[in-house]
Amino acid sequence: MVGDAISPRHPSGRRPCTPGSRLQPVAGAPGTGHGMSEAAPPSVVRARGVTKRYGSTVAVDRLDVDIDHGITGLLGPNGAGKTTFISLVLGLRSRDAGELSVLGHDPATSGIDVRARIGYAPEHHNLPPDVHAADLVRHLGELHGLPGRAAIQRANDALWQVGLGEERFRPIGTMSTGQRQRVKLAGAIVHDPRLVLLDEPTDGLDPLQRDDMLALIRRVGSEFGMDIVISSHHLEEAERICDAVVILGGGSVVRAGRLSELRRDSERLVVVVDDRSDELAAVLRGSGFDVAELGETVSVAWADGVHDAVRDAVADLGVGIRRLGPERQTLEDVYMEASA
């Protein structure tokens, strides 16, 4: 497919990049994050008591959080403070109280330095319709300090990486919503940032496009080594690709941590059998256990002797076991518990 294609030279005389080429840091370019000699801070974002008011409205209320390396989901309902917090991280708004460090810098006093190390894809789709995707991404690279020739090459590279290599010279106004989302992602990574902020990156996408975008984001984080913060209200998406989540409510953090720690085992044992689950549940209930049923799944509350009772009941019924283990919380469970 694209690996064998020979792309035509653009009318401007620019040579397209090689399909499948990798993004590489540009030595000495002021906008490139990985080219910096400074050591990476222990936390990507660190906030202590951060508060932001708009008149009498408190949008962010004494927020405390540490966002570590990896992919982090910033979750919460509309009005929870996600957009305001992102604007504070970018240094686009000043906070009213508290301390905030982004990549080791205070965005209120070092906003230019912070933004040079951050890639940002906003939620809105208000991209210039008559501009070619390659020209927009090149321009964003130049705004982040890339020299002209390097910005052209990296714009092409970034668009190939997000799957728009063959479409990069199309006007953005002729592109689908999914393609415009990819253009925004290319613009966010073109300068090799240390941190990428993505605001609702799957907004407006159909299920297949959403799957492709999530896989692409995961690849950017794993292969390019960029830390990513995704602002979203889609819990299932965050659960699929995030290493950690921060759940906001009323401008404050209600839960935060790595998914593996938040989704703790519940105090129930899950048994999934091939058939006759209703009979298995009846036998366990008759032995005095607290039992719940969902299809072929039987959930039993932890109690002394529960494993032996399940073993004996399954053996007596002669049914096959497909799963036996602790019941795990989902991110939705965590979110609902935090919002209660």
C-alpha positions in Angstrom: 0.0 0.0 0.0 1.6 3.3 1.1 5.0 1.6 1.5 5.2 1.0 -2.3 3.6 4.2 -3.4 5.6 7.0 -5.0 4.0 10.3 -4.1 4.1 13.1 -6.6 6.2 16.2 -5.9 4.1 19.0 -4.5 3.6 22.0 -6.8 5.7 24.1 -4.4 8.7 21.9 -5.2 8.8 20.2 -1.8 9.7 16.5 -1.7 7.4 14.3 0.3 9.0 12.3 3.0 9.5 8.6 2.6 6.4 6.6 3.5 6.7 5.1 7.0 9.6 7.2 8.0 10.0 7.9 11.7 9.9 11.2 13.6 13.3 12.1 14.8 14.3 15.0 17.1 15.9 18.0 15.4 19.1 18.9 17.1 19.2 22.4 18.6 15.7 23.3 17.6 14.2 25.3 20.5 10.8 23.8 20.2 11.8 20.2 20.4 11.3 18.6 23.8 13.5 15.4 23.5 16.4 17.4 22.3 16.7 19.2 25.6 19.6 18.3 27.9 17.7 18.8 31.1 16.6 15.7 33.1 13.0 14.7 33.0 11.2 15.8 36.2 9.7 13.1 38.4 6.2 14.3 37.7 5.0 15.6 34.3 2.5 17.9 36.1 2.4 18.7 39.8 -0.4 20.8 41.3 -0.8 21.8 44.9 -3.8 23.9 46.0 -4.4 25.2 42.5 -7.5 27.5 42.3 -9.0 29.4 39.4 -12.1 31.6 39.7 -14.2 33.4 37.1 -15.9 36.0 39.1 -18.0 34.2 41.7 -17.6 30.8 39.9 -14.8 28.5 41.1 -13.7 26.5 38.1 -10.8 24.8 39.8 -10.9 24.5 43.6 -7.7 23.8 45.6 -6.7 21.0 43.2 -3.9 18.7 44.2 -2.6 16.1 41.7 0.6 14.5 40.4 0.5 13.4 36.8 3.3 10.9 36.1 4.9 9.6 32.9 2.8 7.6 30.5 -0.7 8.1 29.2 -3.1 9.8 31.7 -6.8 10.3 31.3 -8.3 13.5 32.6 -11.9 12.5 33.2 -15.1 14.2 34.5 -18.5 15.6 33.4 -18.9 18.9 31.7 -18.1 21.7 34.1 -15.7 19.5 36.2 -12.8 21.8 35.4 -10.9 19.8 32.7 -10.7 22.6 30.1 -9.7 25.2 32.7 -7.0 22.9 34.1 -5.6 22.4 30.6 -5.5 26.1 30.1 -3.6 26.5 33.4 -1.1 23.8 32.3 -0.5 25.6 29.0 0.0 28.9 30.8 -2.8 30.5 28.9 -4.6 31.5 32.1 -3.2 32.6 35.4 -4.2 30.8 38.6 -5.6 32.6 41.6 -3.8 30.4 44.2 -1.6 27.4 44.6 1.5 26.0 43.0 1.7 24.4 39.5 4.7 22.8 37.9 4.7 21.5 34.3 7.8 19.6 33.1 9.6 21.3 36.0 8.5 24.8 35.1 5.9 27.2 36.3 3.6 27.9 33.4 2.5 31.3 34.9 6.1 32.6 34.8 7.6 30.4 32.1 4.7 30.0 29.7 6.8 30.2 26.5 9.3 27.6 27.7 6.4 25.3 28.8 4.5 25.6 25.6 7.7 24.9 23.6 7.8 21.5 25.2 4.0 20.7 24.9 2.0 19.6 21.9 -1.7 20.5 22.1 -4.7 19.3 20.0 -7.8 21.3 21.0 -11.3 19.9 21.0 -12.7 22.3 18.3 -12.5 21.5 14.6 -12.1 25.1 13.5 -9.1 24.4 11.2 -8.5 26.7 8.2 -10.5 25.0 5.4 -8.4 26.2 2.4 -5.0 25.3 3.9 -3.3 22.0 3.0 -2.7 19.7 5.9 1.0 19.7 5.3 1.2 23.5 5.3 -0.8 23.8 8.6 1.4 21.2 10.4 4.5 22.8 9.0 3.4 26.2 10.3 2.7 24.7 13.7 6.2 23.2 13.7 7.7 26.6 12.8 5.7 28.2 15.7 7.5 25.8 18.0 10.9 26.8 16.7 11.7 24.3 14.0 13.8 25.7 11.1 11.9 26.0 7.8 13.4 22.9 6.1 13.1 20.8 9.2 9.5 21.9 9.7 8.6 20.8 6.2 10.2 17.4 6.6 8.8 16.8 10.0 5.3 17.9 8.9 5.4 15.2 6.2 6.8 12.7 8.7 4.1 13.4 11.2 1.3 13.2 8.7 2.6 9.8 7.4 2.7 8.6 11.0 -1.0 9.5 11.6 -2.1 7.8 8.4 -2.4 10.9 6.2 0.7 10.5 4.0 -1.3 10.3 0.8 -3.7 13.0 1.9 -1.3 15.6 3.2 -1.7 18.0 0.3 -5.4 18.1 0.4 -7.2 21.2 1.7 -8.4 20.6 5.3 -11.9 21.7 4.4 -12.3 18.6 2.1 -11.3 16.2 4.9 -13.6 14.1 7.1 -13.9 14.6 10.8 -11.6 11.6 11.4 -9.0 13.0 9.1 -9.1 16.5 10.7 -8.6 14.8 14.1 -5.5 13.2 12.7 -4.3 16.5 11.3 -4.6 18.0 14.9 -2.7 15.0 16.3 0.1 15.5 13.7 0.3 19.2 14.6 0.6 18.3 18.3 3.6 15.9 17.8 5.4 17.6 14.9 8.0 19.3 17.1 8.7 16.2 19.2 7.2 17.5 22.5 7.8 15.9 25.9 4.1 16.3 26.8 1.0 16.0 24.5 -2.4 17.3 25.6 -5.4 15.9 23.6 -8.8 17.5 24.3 -11.6 15.0 23.3 -9.5 13.4 20.5 -12.3 11.0 19.4 -15.0 13.6 19.3 -17.2 13.1 16.2 -15.7 9.8 15.2 -17.6 6.6 14.4 -16.6 3.4 16.3 -14.1 2.2 13.7 -12.4 5.7 13.5 -12.4 5.8 17.3 -10.6 2.5 17.5 -8.0 3.6 15.0 -7.5 6.9 16.8 -7.0 5.2 20.2 -4.5 2.8 18.7 -2.7 5.7 17.2 -2.5 7.6 20.5 -1.2 4.5 22.3 1.5 4.1 19.6 2.5 7.8 19.9 3.0 7.2 23.7 4.8 3.9 23.4 6.9 4.3 20.3 7.8 8.0 20.5 8.1 8.1 24.2 5.8 11.1 24.7 3.8 11.6 27.8 0.1 12.1 27.0 -2.8 13.6 28.9 -6.2 12.9 27.3 -9.2 15.0 28.4 -12.3 12.9 27.8 -15.7 11.8 29.2 -15.5 8.4 27.5 -14.6 6.0 30.3 -14.3 3.0 28.1 -11.7 4.7 25.9 -9.6 5.8 28.9 -9.7 2.2 30.3 -8.4 0.9 27.0 -5.3 3.1 26.5 -4.5 5.0 29.8 -1.9 4.0 32.4 -3.5 6.3 35.0 -6.5 8.6 35.4 -7.4 11.8 37.2 -11.1 12.1 37.9 -12.3 15.7 38.4 -15.6 16.8 40.0 -16.5 20.3 41.0 -13.1 21.6 40.1 -11.3 19.2 42.5 -9.7 15.8 42.2 -12.1 13.1 43.5 -9.9 10.1 42.5 -6.5 9.7 40.9 -4.0 7.0 40.4 -2.8 4.2 38.1 -5.6 2.1 36.7 -4.0 -1.1 38.0 -4.4 0.3 41.5 -7.8 1.9 41.2 -9.4 -1.2 39.7 -8.9 -3.2 42.8 -10.2 -6.7 43.3 -13.7 -6.7 44.9 -14.7 -9.0 47.7 -16.4 -11.4 45.3 -15.4 -14.5 43.4 -16.4 -14.8 39.7 -17.2 -18.2 38.2 -17.9 -18.5 34.5 -19.2 -21.9 33.4 -20.2 -23.4 30.0 -23.8 -24.0 31.1 -26.2 -24.8 34.0 -25.1 -21.6 35.8 -28.6 -21.3 37.4 -28.1 -24.7 39.0 -24.6 -23.8 40.2 -26.0 -20.6 41.7 -28.8 -22.6 43.4 -26.4 -25.1 44.9 -24.1 -22.3 46.3 -27.1 -20.4 47.7 -28.3 -23.6 49.4 -24.9 -23.8 51.1 -25.4 -20.3 52.5 -23.4 -18.2 50.2 -24.3 -14.7 48.8 -24.7 -15.4 45.1 -25.5 -13.1 42.1 -26.1 -14.3 38.5 -25.5 -12.6 35.1 -25.8 -14.9 32.1 -23.3 -17.8 32.5 -21.5 -15.8 35.2 -22.0 -16.5 38.9 -20.6 -14.1 41.4 -20.1 -15.3 45.0 -19.2 -13.2 48.0 -15.9 -14.1 49.7 -16.4 -16.4 52.7 -14.6 -19.2 54.4 -14.8 -22.4 52.3 -16.0 -20.6 49.1 -13.4 -22.2 46.9 -14.1 -25.7 48.1 -17.8 -25.2 47.7 -17.4 -24.0 44.2 -15.1 -26.9 43.3 -17.5 -29.4 44.7 -20.6 -27.9 43.1 -18.9 -27.7 39.7 -17.7 -31.3 40.0 -21.1 -32.6 41.0 -22.8 -30.8 38.1 -20.2 -31.9 35.6 -19.9 -28.5 34.0 -16.8 -26.9 32.5 -15.2 -23.7 34.0 -14.1 -20.9 31.7 -13.0 -18.5 34.4 -12.5 -18.6 38.1 -11.0 -15.6 39.9 -11.6 -12.4 41.8 -14.1 -9.9 40.4 -12.3 -6.8 39.1 -13.7 -3.3 39.2 -14.1 -1.5 35.9 -13.2 2.2 35.5 -16.9 2.9 35.4 -17.2 1.3 38.8 -14.4 3.6 40.1 -16.0 6.6 38.5 -19.4 6.0 39.9 -18.0 5.3 43.3 -16.0 8.6 43.2 -19.0 10.6 42.0 -21.4 9.2 44.6 
